[in-house]
Amino acid sequence: MLVHHILQSKSSDAVITVKPGTSVSDAAKILAKHKFGSVVVSKDGSTADGILSERDIVRELASRGAGCLEDPVEAYMTKKLVTCTRQDSVESVLQNMSDGRFRHMPVIEDGKMVGLITQGDVVKARLSKVSMEKDALQGMIMGR
């Protein structure tokens, strides 16, 4: 199964972004409003300059206190992004997420974001594939 299968199954391929100068407080409000775990940081709304996760915010709150909420997201975002393309396998994406200990990955084609997938999306796709394989094997065994 490929990443483009996951993107096709999502209700929307829109990626909500914030500009690098957005305050951490405003980014946290966006995360809460949309029930997201991360937000892509982008100067132009179509390229990924970084990503800010709930974990990044909590880490800074614990370290610096509430004062960090007024800082710009670019101060705490992950700048070295791990991305994928629509043609990457679900297995390789899941391995990269597990190895890197992150749960959100921008999907990039020709330098532009075409989507964002989560670890939950990838696990759901894997479970679906395993279920289909199980049904096919049962059908062969039962002679259907």
C-alpha positions as CSV (number, residue, x, y, z in Angstrom):
1,M,0.0,0.0,0.0
2,L,1.2,3.5,-0.9
3,V,0.9,6.9,0.7
4,H,-1.4,8.1,-2.1
5,H,-4.0,5.4,-0.9
6,I,-4.0,7.1,2.5
7,L,-4.4,10.5,1.1
8,Q,-7.4,9.3,-1.1
9,S,-9.1,7.9,2.0
10,K,-8.8,11.1,4.0
11,S,-11.8,13.5,4.0
12,S,-9.5,16.4,3.0
13,D,-6.1,16.8,1.6
14,A,-5.8,20.4,2.9
15,V,-2.9,21.1,5.2
16,I,-3.4,23.8,7.8
17,T,-0.3,25.9,8.2
18,V,1.0,28.8,10.2
19,K,3.6,31.3,9.4
20,P,7.0,31.2,11.1
21,G,6.2,34.4,13.2
22,T,2.9,33.0,14.6
23,S,3.0,32.9,18.4
24,V,3.1,29.5,20.0
25,S,-0.1,30.5,21.8
26,D,-1.9,31.1,18.5
27,A,-0.6,27.8,17.1
28,A,-1.8,26.0,20.3
29,K,-5.3,27.4,19.7
30,I,-5.2,26.1,16.1
31,L,-4.2,22.7,17.3
32,A,-7.0,22.6,19.9
33,K,-9.6,23.9,17.5
34,H,-8.9,21.3,14.9
35,K,-7.9,18.5,17.3
36,F,-4.5,18.2,15.6
37,G,-1.3,17.0,17.1
38,S,0.9,19.2,15.0
39,V,0.9,22.1,12.6
40,V,3.1,22.7,9.6
41,V,5.0,25.9,9.6
42,S,5.2,27.5,6.1
43,K,6.1,31.0,4.8
44,D,3.8,30.6,1.8
45,G,1.3,27.9,2.7
46,S,2.6,25.4,0.2
47,T,6.1,24.6,1.3
48,A,7.0,23.0,4.6
49,D,9.6,25.0,6.5
50,G,9.1,23.2,9.8
51,I,6.6,21.4,12.0
52,L,5.4,22.2,15.5
53,S,3.9,19.5,17.6
54,E,2.0,19.4,20.9
55,R,5.1,17.7,22.3
56,D,7.3,20.6,21.3
57,I,5.0,23.1,23.1
58,V,4.7,21.0,26.3
59,R,8.5,20.5,26.4
60,E,9.0,24.3,26.3
61,L,6.3,25.0,28.8
62,A,8.0,22.6,31.2
63,S,11.4,24.1,30.6
64,R,10.6,27.8,30.3
65,G,7.1,28.3,31.6
66,A,4.2,30.2,30.1
67,G,6.5,32.9,28.7
68,C,7.3,30.6,25.7
69,L,3.7,31.0,24.5
70,E,4.4,34.5,23.2
71,D,7.5,33.3,21.2
72,P,7.3,32.6,17.5
73,V,6.7,29.0,16.4
74,E,10.0,29.1,14.4
75,A,11.9,29.1,17.7
76,Y,10.6,25.7,18.7
77,M,9.6,24.0,15.4
78,T,11.4,21.0,14.0
79,K,13.4,22.4,11.1
80,K,14.9,19.2,9.7
81,L,11.7,17.6,8.4
82,V,11.4,14.0,7.4
83,T,8.9,13.9,4.6
84,C,7.5,11.3,2.1
85,T,6.0,11.3,-1.3
86,R,2.7,9.8,-2.5
87,Q,4.7,6.9,-4.0
88,D,6.3,5.9,-0.7
89,S,5.2,2.6,0.9
90,V,3.1,2.7,4.1
91,E,5.7,0.3,5.6
92,S,8.6,2.7,5.0
93,V,6.7,5.7,6.3
94,L,5.7,3.8,9.5
95,Q,9.3,2.7,10.0
96,N,10.6,6.3,9.6
97,M,8.0,7.5,12.1
98,S,8.9,4.8,14.6
99,D,12.6,5.4,14.2
100,G,12.3,9.2,14.5
101,R,9.7,9.0,17.3
102,F,7.3,11.4,15.6
103,R,3.6,11.1,14.5
104,H,3.1,13.5,11.6
105,M,4.7,13.6,8.2
106,P,4.3,16.1,5.4
107,V,3.7,14.5,1.9
108,I,5.8,16.5,-0.6
109,E,5.7,16.4,-4.4
110,D,7.9,18.8,-6.5
111,G,8.8,20.8,-3.4
112,K,5.1,21.5,-2.5
113,M,3.0,20.0,0.2
114,V,0.2,17.7,-1.1
115,G,-0.9,16.4,2.3
116,L,0.0,15.5,5.8
117,I,-0.3,11.9,7.2
118,T,-0.4,10.8,10.8
119,Q,0.9,7.7,12.5
120,G,-2.8,6.8,13.1
121,D,-3.5,7.1,9.3
122,V,-0.6,4.7,8.6
123,V,-1.6,2.2,11.2
124,K,-5.2,2.2,10.0
125,A,-4.0,1.6,6.4
126,R,-1.8,-1.3,7.6
127,L,-4.6,-2.9,9.6
128,S,-6.9,-2.6,6.6
129,K,-4.3,-4.4,4.4
130,V,-3.8,-7.1,7.0
131,S,-7.5,-7.6,7.3
132,M,-7.9,-8.0,3.5
133,E,-5.0,-10.5,3.4
134,K,-6.6,-12.5,6.2
135,D,-9.9,-12.6,4.4
136,A,-8.2,-13.7,1.1
137,L,-6.3,-16.5,2.9
138,Q,-9.5,-17.6,4.7
139,G,-11.2,-17.7,1.3
140,M,-8.5,-19.8,-0.2
141,I,-8.5,-22.2,2.7
142,M,-12.3,-22.5,2.7
143,G,-12.3,-22.9,-1.1
144,R,-14.3,-19.7,-1.8
